[in-house]
């Protein structure tokens, strides 16, 4: 908006819009943000009427509200998946070839990561670097990952559990049952790039623990943003909710974090990657962002076609489950 105000004549009216989904998603029923920044009601109504052909749900916000919600629901989400991809590539791993990354929650992590890296770098760089509200969220996610990993390395079992439980209480309030879970086992296991292993392999799910910790530290309740949520955000919230609302699975993740060292290498690379992406955003480094993104993109490129297809199916499923509301 600052650019519009700077370069457009004073008599020019400004109405902005933002469809909160990617080009491969049907816009019908998806959020479409409309911002009446500097315009008459008549002009705004005309723009809204023109855009009604998309069949989207219109959400009217100020520019500041849009930037904050976008930072909460997109920028930090992308940072998490970018960090996962960087960690896997750094370890010369294709996660779908490793049993501990096949099935359930892992399917969502892998497919969405590959979906993001199959797109253009500037889409994510712009959302992160050009949004003044995004830097704080991305920095906190990196800090949360680092601090939780430090507790894991030090074997601080009770301190780790207390911190995770505090975050859970703040973000997932109440004792709701399973009826409103966004994702379930039968849905999660459906979208795998490889054959499921005979037994599910335990994981500490550091990326998910860090996200809920980040939301807690920033005072964000993700459900408050569902009206402006993207399909990827609903997928991410779905697997996060799946972990935190399943006491047995959450306990398993915490025990794995303390007593199972098999993830240490991947976790170290993940924490390092989260710090790296945060620094790109902090210093506004478009060139650094692009170079790192395209490096990882090249590594995973051979599996993009299959992953994008599965990703589209996952998105369709979660939209059907949530009713896009």
Phi and psi in degrees as GROMACS dihedral restraints (atoms count N, CA, C in turn):
[ dihedral_restraints ]
;  ai    aj    ak    al  type     phi  dphi    fc
    3     4     5     6     1   -61.7    20    10
    4     5     6     7     1   -38.6    20    10
    6     7     8     9     1   -66.2    20    10
    7     8     9    10     1   -42.6    20    10
    9    10    11    12     1   -59.5    20    10
   10    11    12    13     1   -47.4    20    10
   12    13    14    15     1   -63.5    20    10
   13    14    15    16     1   -34.2    20    10
   15    16    17    18     1   -74.3    20    10
   16    17    18    19     1   -39.1    20    10
   18    19    20    21     1  -106.5    20    10
   19    20    21    22     1   -18.1    20    10
   21    22    23    24     1   -91.4    20    10
   22    23    24    25     1   146.6    20    10
   24    25    26    27     1   -58.8    20    10
   25    26    27    28     1   150.6    20    10
   27    28    29    30     1   -58.7    20    10
   28    29    30    31     1   -32.3    20    10
   30    31    32    33     1   -78.9    20    10
   31    32    33    34     1    -7.7    20    10
   33    34    35    36     1   -75.9    20    10
   34    35    36    37     1   129.6    20    10
   36    37    38    39     1   -84.7    20    10
   37    38    39    40     1   147.8    20    10
   39    40    41    42     1  -124.6    20    10
   40    41    42    43     1   115.0    20    10
   42    43    44    45     1  -128.0    20    10
   43    44    45    46     1   122.8    20    10
   45    46    47    48     1  -110.8    20    10
   46    47    48    49     1   153.5    20    10
   48    49    50    51     1  -140.9    20    10
   49    50    51    52     1   154.8    20    10
   51    52    53    54     1  -151.4    20    10
   52    53    54    55     1   111.6    20    10
   54    55    56    57     1   -79.5    20    10
   55    56    57    58     1   124.0    20    10
   57    58    59    60     1   -90.7    20    10
   58    59    60    61     1    64.0    20    10
   60    61    62    63     1  -169.1    20    10
   61    62    63    64     1   166.2    20    10
   63    64    65    66     1   -85.2    20    10
   64    65    66    67     1   174.3    20    10
   66    67    68    69     1   -67.5    20    10
   67    68    69    70     1   -19.1    20    10
   69    70    71    72     1   -89.2    20    10
   70    71    72    73     1     4.7    20    10
   72    73    74    75     1  -108.8    20    10
   73    74    75    76     1   135.3    20    10
   75    76    77    78     1   -61.9    20    10
   76    77    78    79     1   124.7    20    10
   78    79    80    81     1   -69.5    20    10
   79    80    81    82     1   -14.9    20    10
   81    82    83    84     1   -60.4    20    10
   82    83    84    85     1   122.8    20    10
   84    85    86    87     1    81.8    20    10
   85    86    87    88     1    -5.6    20    10
   87    88    89    90     1   -84.9    20    10
   88    89    90    91     1   154.8    20    10
   90    91    92    93     1   -67.5    20    10
   91    92    93    94     1   136.1    20    10
   93    94    95    96     1  -128.3    20    10
   94    95    96    97     1   109.3    20    10
   96    97    98    99     1   -79.9    20    10
   97    98    99   100     1   133.0    20    10
   99   100   101   102     1  -120.1    20    10
  100   101   102   103     1   129.1    20    10
  102   103   104   105     1  -121.7    20    10
  103   104   105   106     1   113.7    20    10
  105   106   107   108     1   -89.7    20    10
  106   107   108   109     1    88.3    20    10
  108   109   110   111     1   -85.7    20    10
  109   110   111   112     1   -47.9    20    10
  111   112   113   114     1  -151.6    20    10
  112   113   114   115     1    84.6    20    10
  114   115   116   117     1  -160.8    20    10
  115   116   117   118     1   156.6    20    10
  117   118   119   120     1   -75.9    20    10
  118   119   120   121     1   160.7    20    10
  120   121   122   123     1   -63.5    20    10
  121   122   123   124     1   -33.9    20    10
  123   124   125   126     1   -63.4    20    10
  124   125   126   127     1   -45.1    20    10
  126   127   128   129     1   -65.4    20    10
  127   128   129   130     1   -41.4    20    10
  129   130   131   132     1   -62.5    20    10
  130   131   132   133     1   -44.1    20    10
  132   133   134   135     1   -61.7    20    10
  133   134   135   136     1   -36.2    20    10
  135   136   137   138     1   -64.7    20    10
  136   137   138   139     1   -44.7    20    10
  138   139   140   141     1   -63.2    20    10
  139   140   141   142     1   -43.6    20    10
  141   142   143   144     1   -62.0    20    10
  142   143   144   145     1   -39.8    20    10
  144   145   146   147     1   -64.7    20    10
  145   146   147   148     1   -40.8    20    10
  147   148   149   150     1   -62.9    20    10
  148   149   150   151     1   -38.2    20    10
  150   151   152   153     1   -82.6    20    10
  151   152   153   154     1    -8.9    20    10
  153   154   155   156     1   -64.6    20    10
  154   155   156   157     1   -19.4    20    10
  156   157   158   159     1   -64.0    20    10
  157   158   159   160     1   -19.1    20    10
  159   160   161   162     1   -75.1    20    10
  160   161   162   163     1   -19.9    20    10
  162   163   164   165     1    73.7    20    10
  163   164   165   166     1    17.9    20    10
  165   166   167   168     1   -82.4    20    10
  166   167   168   169     1   165.2    20    10
  168   169   170   171     1   -88.6    20    10
  169   170   171   172     1   117.0    20    10
  171   172   173   174     1   -79.3    20    10
  172   173   174   175     1   128.9    20    10
  174   175   176   177     1  -121.9    20    10
  175   176   177   178     1   120.2    20    10
  177   178   179   180     1   -99.5    20    10
  178   179   180   181     1   119.0    20    10
  180   181   182   183     1  -134.8    20    10
  181   182   183   184     1   166.1    20    10
  183   184   185   186     1   -84.5    20    10
  184   185   186   187     1   166.7    20    10
  186   187   188   189     1   -61.4    20    10
  187   188   189   190     1   -38.8    20    10
  189   190   191   192     1   -66.7    20    10
  190   191   192   193     1   -42.7    20    10
  192   193   194   195     1   -63.4    20    10
  193   194   195   196     1   -41.2    20    10
  195   196   197   198     1   -59.8    20    10
  196   197   198   199     1   -46.9    20    10
  198   199   200   201     1   -63.8    20    10
  199   200   201   202     1   -41.1    20    10
  201   202   203   204     1   -67.1    20    10
  202   203   204   205     1   -46.2    20    10
  204   205   206   207     1   -67.6    20    10
  205   206   207   208     1   -38.5    20    10
  207   208   209   210     1   -63.0    20    10
  208   209   210   211     1   -39.8    20    10
  210   211   212   213     1   -63.0    20    10
  211   212   213   214     1   -41.3    20    10
  213   214   215   216     1   -68.4    20    10
  214   215   216   217     1   -36.8    20    10
  216   217   218   219     1  -104.0    20    10
  217   218   219   220     1   -15.8    20    10
  219   220   221   222     1  -123.4    20    10
  220   221   222   223     1   -55.0    20    10
  222   223   224   225     1   -59.7    20    10
  223   224   225   226     1   -49.5    20    10
  225   226   227   228     1   -71.8    20    10
  226   227   228   229     1   -31.4    20    10
  228   229   230   231     1   -62.0    20    10
  229   230   231   232     1   -46.9    20    10
  231   232   233   234     1   -62.3    20    10
  232   233   234   235     1   -39.1    20    10
  234   235   236   237     1   -59.9    20    10
  235   236   237   238     1   -37.6    20    10
  237   238   239   240     1   -64.2    20    10
  238   239   240   241     1   -47.9    20    10
  240   241   242   243     1   -70.7    20    10
  241   242   243   244     1   -36.9    20    10
  243   244   245   246     1   -61.0    20    10
  244   245   246   247     1   -39.1    20    10
  246   247   248   249     1   -68.0    20    10
  247   248   249   250     1   -39.1    20    10
  249   250   251   252     1   -61.9    20    10
  250   251   252   253     1   -46.6    20    10
  252   253   254   255     1   -62.2    20    10
  253   254   255   256     1   -40.0    20    10
  255   256   257   258     1   -64.0    20    10
  256   257   258   259     1   -40.5    20    10
  258   259   260   261     1   -64.9    20    10
  259   260   261   262     1   -44.8    20    10
  261   262   263   264     1   -64.8    20    10
  262   263   264   265     1   -44.4    20    10
  264   265   266   267     1   -65.6    20    10
  265   266   267   268     1   -37.2    20    10
  267   268   269   270     1   -62.9    20    10
  268   269   270   271     1   -30.7    20    10
  270   271   272   273     1   -92.6    20    10
  271   272   273   274     1     8.8    20    10
  273   274   275   276     1    55.4    20    10
  274   275   276   277     1    42.0    20    10
  276   277   278   279     1  -110.7    20    10
  277   278   279   280     1   143.3    20    10
  279   280   281   282     1  -109.2    20    10
  280   281   282   283     1   102.1    20    10
  282   283   284   285     1   -57.6    20    10
  283   284   285   286     1   -27.8    20    10
  285   286   287   288     1   -70.5    20    10
  286   287   288   289     1    -7.8    20    10
  288   289   290   291     1   -96.5    20    10
  289   290   291   292     1    -1.3    20    10
  291   292   293   294     1  -115.2    20    10
  292   293   294   295     1   122.5    20    10
  294   295   296   297     1   -51.9    20    10
  295   296   297   298     1   -35.2    20    10
  297   298   299   300     1   -71.0    20    10
  298   299   300   301     1    -9.6    20    10
  300   301   302   303     1  -114.0    20    10
  301   302   303   304     1    23.2    20    10
  303   304   305   306     1  -119.1    20    10
  304   305   306   307     1   131.3    20    10
  306   307   308   309     1    96.5    20    10
  307   308   309   310     1   152.9    20    10
  309   310   311   312     1    57.2    20    10
  310   311   312   313     1  -132.9    20    10
  312   313   314   315     1   -55.7    20    10
  313   314   315   316     1   -36.1    20    10
  315   316   317   318     1   -61.4    20    10
  316   317   318   319     1   -32.6    20    10
  318   319   320   321     1   -59.7    20    10
  319   320   321   322     1   -41.2    20    10
  321   322   323   324     1   -67.7    20    10
  322   323   324   325     1   -44.7    20    10
  324   325   326   327     1   -56.5    20    10
  325   326   327   328     1   -48.7    20    10
  327   328   329   330     1   -67.5    20    10
  328   329   330   331     1   -50.0    20    10
  330   331   332   333     1   -66.5    20    10
  331   332   333   334     1   -39.0    20    10
  333   334   335   336     1   -71.9    20    10
  334   335   336   337     1   -38.0    20    10
  336   337   338   339     1   -58.7    20    10
  337   338   339   340     1   -47.1    20    10
  339   340   341   342     1   -67.9    20    10
  340   341   342   343     1   -33.9    20    10
  342   343   344   345     1   -62.1    20    10
  343   344   345   346     1   -43.8    20    10
  345   346   347   348     1   -65.2    20    10
  346   347   348   349     1   -47.3    20    10
  348   349   350   351     1   -69.4    20    10
  349   350   351   352     1   -14.2    20    10
  351   352   353   354     1   -81.9    20    10
  352   353   354   355     1    -8.5    20    10
  354   355   356   357     1   -96.3    20    10
  355   356   357   358     1  -174.9    20    10
  357   358   359   360     1   -82.4    20    10
  358   359   360   361     1   138.6    20    10
  360   361   362   363     1   -60.1    20    10
  361   362   363   364     1   -35.8    20    10
  363   364   365   366     1   -68.7    20    10
  364   365   366   367     1   -21.7    20    10
  366   367   368   369     1   -60.5    20    10
  367   368   369   370     1   -45.8    20    10
  369   370   371   372     1   -82.7    20    10
  370   371   372   373     1   -35.1    20    10
  372   373   374   375     1   -63.2    20    10
  373   374   375   376     1   -41.9    20    10
  375   376   377   378     1   -63.6    20    10
  376   377   378   379     1   -44.4    20    10
  378   379   380   381     1   -63.0    20    10
  379   380   381   382     1   -33.1    20    10
  381   382   383   384     1   -88.0    20    10
  382   383   384   385     1   -50.6    20    10
  384   385   386   387     1   -81.5    20    10
  385   386   387   388     1   -35.3    20    10
  387   388   389   390     1   -89.4    20    10
  388   389   390   391     1    -4.6    20    10
  390   391   392   393     1   -99.0    20    10
  391   392   393   394     1   111.3    20    10
  393   394   395   396     1   -61.7    20    10
  394   395   396   397     1   -20.0    20    10
  396   397   398   399     1   -84.2    20    10
  397   398   399   400     1   -12.3    20    10
  399   400   401   402     1   -81.0    20    10
  400   401   402   403     1   -30.3    20    10
  402   403   404   405     1   -58.3    20    10
  403   404   405   406     1   -43.6    20    10
  405   406   407   408     1   -63.2    20    10
  406   407   408   409     1   -44.5    20    10
  408   409   410   411     1   -64.9    20    10
  409   410   411   412     1   -44.7    20    10
  411   412   413   414     1   -67.5    20    10
  412   413   414   415     1   -37.7    20    10
  414   415   416   417     1   -63.7    20    10
  415   416   417   418     1   -42.6    20    10
  417   418   419   420     1   -66.7    20    10
  418   419   420   421     1   -37.4    20    10
  420   421   422   423     1   -61.9    20    10
  421   422   423   424     1   -43.7    20    10
  423   424   425   426     1   -62.4    20    10
  424   425   426   427     1   -41.5    20    10
  426   427   428   429     1   -65.8    20    10
  427   428   429   430     1   -41.6    20    10
  429   430   431   432     1   -62.3    20    10
  430   431   432   433     1   -43.8    20    10
  432   433   434   435     1   -61.6    20    10
  433   434   435   436     1   -44.1    20    10
  435   436   437   438     1   -65.0    20    10
  436   437   438   439     1   -45.3    20    10
  438   439   440   441     1   -69.1    20    10
  439   440   441   442     1   -39.6    20    10
  441   442   443   444     1   -66.9    20    10
  442   443   444   445     1   -40.3    20    10
  444   445   446   447     1   -64.4    20    10
  445   446   447   448     1   -36.5    20    10
  447   448   449   450     1   -62.9    20    10
  448   449   450   451     1   -40.3    20    10
  450   451   452   453     1   -65.2    20    10
  451   452   453   454     1   -39.5    20    10
  453   454   455   456     1   -62.8    20    10
  454   455   456   457     1   -48.0    20    10
  456   457   458   459     1   -61.3    20    10
  457   458   459   460     1   -37.4    20    10
  459   460   461   462     1   -80.3    20    10
  460   461   462   463     1    -5.0    20    10
  462   463   464   465     1    70.3    20    10
  463   464   465   466     1    25.9    20    10
  465   466   467   468     1   -84.2    20    10
  466   467   468   469     1    74.6    20    10
  468   469   470   471     1   -60.2    20    10
  469   470   471   472     1   -51.3    20    10
  471   472   473   474     1   -69.5    20    10
  472   473   474   475     1   -38.2    20    10
  474   475   476   477     1   -65.7    20    10
  475   476   477   478     1   -40.6    20    10
  477   478   479   480     1   -63.0    20    10
  478   479   480   481     1   -46.8    20    10
  480   481   482   483     1   -62.3    20    10
  481   482   483   484     1   -43.0    20    10
  483   484   485   486     1   -61.8    20    10
  484   485   486   487     1   -42.4    20    10
  486   487   488   489     1   -66.5    20    10
  487   488   489   490     1   -43.9    20    10
  489   490   491   492     1   -65.3    20    10
  490   491   492   493     1   -41.4    20    10
  492   493   494   495     1   -66.6    20    10
  493   494   495   496     1   -35.6    20    10
  495   496   497   498     1   -64.6    20    10
  496   497   498   499     1   -42.6    20    10
  498   499   500   501     1   -64.3    20    10
  499   500   501   502     1   -42.1    20    10
  501   502   503   504     1   -60.7    20    10
  502   503   504   505     1   -44.7    20    10
  504   505   506   507     1   -63.3    20    10
  505   506   507   508     1   -34.0    20    10
  507   508   509   510     1   -77.8    20    10
  508   509   510   511     1   -37.6    20    10
  510   511   512   513     1   -90.7    20    10
  511   512   513   514     1   -42.5    20    10
  513   514   515   516     1  -107.5    20    10
  514   515   516   517     1    75.2    20    10
  516   517   518   519     1   -73.2    20    10
  517   518   519   520     1   148.4    20    10
  519   520   521   522     1    84.6    20    10
  520   521   522   523     1   176.6    20    10
  522   523   524   525     1  -119.2    20    10
  523   524   525   526     1    50.0    20    10
  525   526   527   528     1   -62.3    20    10
  526   527   528   529     1   151.2    20    10
  528   529   530   531     1   -82.7    20    10
  529   530   531   532     1  -159.5    20    10
  531   532   533   534     1   -84.1    20    10
  532   533   534   535     1    -7.4    20    10
  534   535   536   537     1   -61.6    20    10
  535   536   537   538     1   -31.4    20    10
  537   538   539   540     1  -104.9    20    10
  538   539   540   541     1    17.7    20    10
  540   541   542   543     1   -64.7    20    10
  541   542   543   544     1   134.4    20    10
  543   544   545   546     1   -75.2    20    10
  544   545   546   547     1   -29.2    20    10
  546   547   548   549     1  -136.5    20    10
  547   548   549   550     1   150.1    20    10
  549   550   551   552     1  -132.7    20    10
  550   551   552   553     1   172.7    20    10
  552   553   554   555     1   -55.7    20    10
  553   554   555   556     1   -45.3    20    10
  555   556   557   558     1   -65.2    20    10
  556   557   558   559     1   -29.3    20    10
  558   559   560   561     1   -76.8    20    10
  559   560   561   562     1   -45.5    20    10
  561   562   563   564     1   -64.0    20    10
  562   563   564   565     1   -38.2    20    10
  564   565   566   567     1   -77.8    20    10
  565   566   567   568     1    -9.8    20    10
  567   568   569   570     1   -74.0    20    10
  568   569   570   571     1   -24.1    20    10
  570   571   572   573     1  -115.7    20    10
  571   572   573   574     1    74.1    20    10
  573   574   575   576     1  -115.3    20    10
  574   575   576   577     1   140.8    20    10
  576   577   578   579     1   -83.8    20    10
  577   578   579   580     1    -4.4    20    10
  579   580   581   582     1  -146.0    20    10
  580   581   582   583     1   170.2    20    10
  582   583   584   585     1   -69.1    20    10
  583   584   585   586     1   136.1    20    10
  585   586   587   588     1   -64.2    20    10
  586   587   588   589     1   139.6    20    10
  588   589   590   591     1   -70.5    20    10
  589   590   591   592     1   159.0    20    10
  591   592   593   594     1   -56.6    20    10
  592   593   594   595     1   -37.8    20    10
  594   595   596   597     1  -130.9    20    10
  595   596   597   598     1   142.1    20    10
  597   598   599   600     1   -66.1    20    10
  598   599   600   601     1   135.6    20    10
  600   601   602   603     1   -92.4    20    10
  601   602   603   604     1   135.3    20    10
  603   604   605   606     1   -67.5    20    10
  604   605   606   607     1   150.1    20    10
  606   607   608   609     1  -145.0    20    10
  607   608   609   610     1   144.8    20    10
  609   610   611   612     1   -83.9    20    10
  610   611   612   613     1   -10.3    20    10
  612   613   614   615     1    50.9    20    10
  613   614   615   616     1    48.6    20    10
  615   616   617   618     1   -56.1    20    10
  616   617   618   619     1   -38.8    20    10
  618   619   620   621     1   -62.3    20    10
  619   620   621   622     1   -35.2    20    10
  621   622   623   624     1   -79.8    20    10
  622   623   624   625     1   -39.7    20    10
  624   625   626   627     1   -59.6    20    10
  625   626   627   628     1   -40.7    20    10
  627   628   629   630     1   -67.2    20    10
  628   629   630   631     1   -35.5    20    10
  630   631   632   633     1   -65.9    20    10
  631   632   633   634     1   -46.3    20    10
  633   634   635   636     1   -67.2    20    10
  634   635   636   637     1   -37.5    20    10
  636   637   638   639     1   -60.9    20    10
  637   638   639   640     1   -42.3    20    10
  639   640   641   642     1   -62.4    20    10
  640   641   642   643     1   -47.3    20    10
  642   643   644   645     1   -58.6    20    10
  643   644   645   646     1   -43.0    20    10
  645   646   647   648     1   -62.1    20    10
  646   647   648   649     1   -48.7    20    10
  648   649   650   651     1   -62.8    20    10
  649   650   651   652     1   -31.4    20    10
  651   652   653   654     1   -94.2    20    10
  652   653   654   655     1    -1.5    20    10
  654   655   656   657     1    71.1    20    10
  655   656   657   658     1    28.9    20    10
  657   658   659   660     1   -95.6    20    10
  658   659   660   661     1   128.8    20    10
  660   661   662   663     1  -108.4    20    10
  661   662   663   664     1   104.9    20    10
  663   664   665   666     1   -58.7    20    10
  664   665   666   667     1   -29.3    20    10
  666   667   668   669     1   -64.2    20    10
  667   668   669   670     1   -23.3    20    10
  669   670   671   672     1   -68.8    20    10
  670   671   672   673     1   -15.3    20    10
  672   673   674   675     1  -106.3    20    10
  673   674   675   676     1    11.4    20    10
  675   676   677   678     1   -62.0    20    10
  676   677   678   679     1   -30.8    20    10
  678   679   680   681     1   -66.3    20    10
  679   680   681   682     1   -23.6    20    10
  681   682   683   684     1  -113.9    20    10
  682   683   684   685     1    22.1    20    10
  684   685   686   687     1   -84.8    20    10
  685   686   687   688     1   143.0    20    10
  687   688   689   690     1   -84.8    20    10
  688   689   690   691     1   162.7    20    10
  690   691   692   693     1   -56.4    20    10
  691   692   693   694     1   -39.7    20    10
  693   694   695   696     1   -65.8    20    10
  694   695   696   697     1   -36.4    20    10
  696   697   698   699     1   -64.3    20    10
  697   698   699   700     1   -39.5    20    10
  699   700   701   702     1   -66.6    20    10
  700   701   702   703     1   -36.4    20    10
  702   703   704   705     1   -63.1    20    10
  703   704   705   706     1   -46.7    20    10
  705   706   707   708     1   -62.7    20    10
  706   707   708   709     1   -46.0    20    10
  708   709   710   711     1   -63.0    20    10
  709   710   711   712     1   -35.5    20    10
  711   712   713   714     1   -62.1    20    10
  712   713   714   715     1   -46.1    20    10
  714   715   716   717     1   -75.5    20    10
  715   716   717   718     1   -29.0    20    10
  717   718   719   720     1   -67.7    20    10
  718   719   720   721     1   -45.1    20    10
  720   721   722   723     1   -62.4    20    10
  721   722   723   724     1   -40.8    20    10
  723   724   725   726     1   -57.7    20    10
  724   725   726   727     1   -41.1    20    10
  726   727   728   729     1   -72.3    20    10
  727   728   729   730     1   -48.9    20    10
  729   730   731   732     1   -77.8    20    10
  730   731   732   733     1   -21.5    20    10
  732   733   734   735     1   -96.2    20    10
  733   734   735   736     1     8.1    20    10
  735   736   737   738     1  -116.1    20    10
  736   737   738   739     1    94.9    20    10
  738   739   740   741     1   -54.2    20    10
  739   740   741   742     1   -39.8    20    10
  741   742   743   744     1   -65.0    20    10
  742   743   744   745     1   -44.5    20    10
  744   745   746   747     1   -68.4    20    10
  745   746   747   748     1   -38.7    20    10
  747   748   749   750     1   -67.2    20    10
  748   749   750   751     1   -41.4    20    10
  750   751   752   753     1   -60.8    20    10
  751   752   753   754     1   -42.2    20    10
  753   754   755   756     1   -61.3    20    10
  754   755   756   757     1   -41.7    20    10
  756   757   758   759     1   -63.2    20    10
  757   758   759   760     1   -41.8    20    10
  759   760   761   762     1   -69.5    20    10
  760   761   762   763     1   -39.2    20    10
  762   763   764   765     1   -66.6    20    10
  763   764   765   766     1   -39.6    20    10
  765   766   767   768     1   -63.3    20    10
  766   767   768   769     1   -39.2    20    10
  768   769   770   771     1   -60.5    20    10
  769   770   771   772     1   -34.7    20    10
  771   772   773   774     1   -89.7    20    10
  772   773   774   775     1   -42.0    20    10
  774   775   776   777     1  -106.3    20    10
  775   776   777   778     1   -10.2    20    10
  777   778   779   780     1  -113.2    20    10
  778   779   780   781     1   112.7    20    10
  780   781   782   783     1   -89.6    20    10
  781   782   783   784     1     3.7    20    10
  783   784   785   786     1   -68.0    20    10
  784   785   786   787     1   -17.6    20    10
  786   787   788   789     1   -98.3    20    10
  787   788   789   790     1    -1.1    20    10
  789   790   791   792     1   -56.6    20    10
  790   791   792   793     1   -44.4    20    10
  792   793   794   795     1   -62.1    20    10
  793   794   795   796     1   -47.0    20    10
  795   796   797   798     1   -63.8    20    10
  796   797   798   799     1   -41.2    20    10
  798   799   800   801     1   -64.6    20    10
  799   800   801   802     1   -40.5    20    10
  801   802   803   804     1   -62.4    20    10
  802   803   804   805     1   -44.2    20    10
  804   805   806   807     1   -65.8    20    10
  805   806   807   808     1   -35.8    20    10
  807   808   809   810     1   -65.3    20    10
  808   809   810   811     1   -46.9    20    10
  810   811   812   813     1   -61.6    20    10
  811   812   813   814     1   -43.2    20    10
  813   814   815   816     1   -62.1    20    10
  814   815   816   817     1   -41.0    20    10
  816   817   818   819     1   -65.4    20    10
  817   818   819   820     1   -41.2    20    10
  819   820   821   822     1   -61.3    20    10
  820   821   822   823     1   -39.1    20    10
  822   823   824   825     1   -64.8    20    10
  823   824   825   826     1   -40.9    20    10
  825   826   827   828     1   -63.4    20    10
  826   827   828   829     1   -48.2    20    10
  828   829   830   831     1   -64.2    20    10
  829   830   831   832     1   -36.2    20    10
  831   832   833   834     1   -63.4    20    10
  832   833   834   835     1   -38.8    20    10
  834   835   836   837     1   -68.6    20    10
  835   836   837   838     1   -37.7    20    10
  837   838   839   840     1   -57.1    20    10
  838   839   840   841     1   -44.1    20    10
  840   841   842   843     1   -70.5    20    10
  841   842   843   844     1   -43.3    20    10
  843   844   845   846     1   -57.6    20    10
  844   845   846   847     1   -42.8    20    10
  846   847   848   849     1   -95.5    20    10
  847   848   849   850     1     4.9    20    10
  849   850   851   852     1    63.0    20    10
  850   851   852   853     1    35.9    20    10
  852   853   854   855     1   -88.2    20    10
  853   854   855   856     1    89.7    20    10
  855   856   857   858     1   -64.5    20    10
  856   857   858   859     1   -40.2    20    10
  858   859   860   861     1   -65.5    20    10
  859   860   861   862     1   -43.9    20    10
  861   862   863   864     1   -63.5    20    10
  862   863   864   865     1   -41.8    20    10
  864   865   866   867     1   -60.4    20    10
  865   866   867   868     1   -48.1    20    10
  867   868   869   870     1   -63.5    20    10
  868   869   870   871     1   -44.8    20    10
  870   871   872   873     1   -61.4    20    10
  871   872   873   874     1   -46.8    20    10
  873   874   875   876     1   -66.3    20    10
  874   875   876   877     1   -43.7    20    10
  876   877   878   879     1   -59.5    20    10
  877   878   879   880     1   -49.5    20    10
  879   880   881   882     1   -69.4    20    10
  880   881   882   883     1   -28.2    20    10
  882   883   884   885     1   -63.9    20    10
  883   884   885   886     1   -45.9    20    10
  885   886   887   888     1   -71.5    20    10
  886   887   888   889     1   -37.7    20    10
  888   889   890   891     1   -57.3    20    10
  889   890   891   892     1   -44.4    20    10
  891   892   893   894     1   -63.2    20    10
  892   893   894   895     1   -37.0    20    10
  894   895   896   897     1   -64.2    20    10
  895   896   897   898     1   -41.6    20    10
  897   898   899   900     1   -93.2    20    10
  898   899   900   901     1    -6.1    20    10
  900   901   902   903     1   -49.3    20    10
  901   902   903   904     1   -38.8    20    10
  903   904   905   906     1   -60.0    20    10
  904   905   906   907     1   -23.4    20    10
  906   907   908   909     1  -102.6    20    10
  907   908   909   910     1     7.1    20    10
  909   910   911   912     1   -61.1    20    10
  910   911   912   913     1   -46.2    20    10
  912   913   914   915     1   -56.0    20    10
  913   914   915   916     1   -48.4    20    10
  915   916   917   918     1   -67.3    20    10
  916   917   918   919     1   -38.9    20    10
  918   919   920   921     1   -67.7    20    10
  919   920   921   922     1   -40.8    20    10
  921   922   923   924     1   -64.6    20    10
  922   923   924   925     1   -40.1    20    10
  924   925   926   927     1   -61.8    20    10
  925   926   927   928     1   -47.4    20    10
  927   928   929   930     1   -65.0    20    10
  928   929   930   931     1   -37.7    20    10
  930   931   932   933     1   -62.3    20    10
  931   932   933   934     1   -40.5    20    10
  933   934   935   936     1   -62.8    20    10
  934   935   936   937     1   -39.3    20    10
  936   937   938   939     1   -67.3    20    10
  937   938   939   940     1   -39.6    20    10
  939   940   941   942     1   -62.4    20    10
  940   941   942   943     1   -45.4    20    10
  942   943   944   945     1   -62.2    20    10
  943   944   945   946     1   -42.8    20    10
  945   946   947   948     1   -60.1    20    10
  946   947   948   949     1   -40.8    20    10
  948   949   950   951     1   -65.1    20    10
  949   950   951   952     1   -45.6    20    10
  951   952   953   954     1   -69.0    20    10
  952   953   954   955     1   -32.4    20    10
  954   955   956   957     1   -68.7    20    10
  955   956   957   958     1   -37.4    20    10
  957   958   959   960     1   -66.0    20    10
  958   959   960   961     1   -37.0    20    10
  960   961   962   963     1   -69.2    20    10
  961   962   963   964     1   -42.0    20    10
  963   964   965   966     1   -90.6    20    10
  964   965   966   967     1    -9.2    20    10
  966   967   968   969     1    68.0    20    10
  967   968   969   970     1    17.3    20    10
  969   970   971   972     1    55.4    20    10
  970   971   972   973     1    30.7    20    10
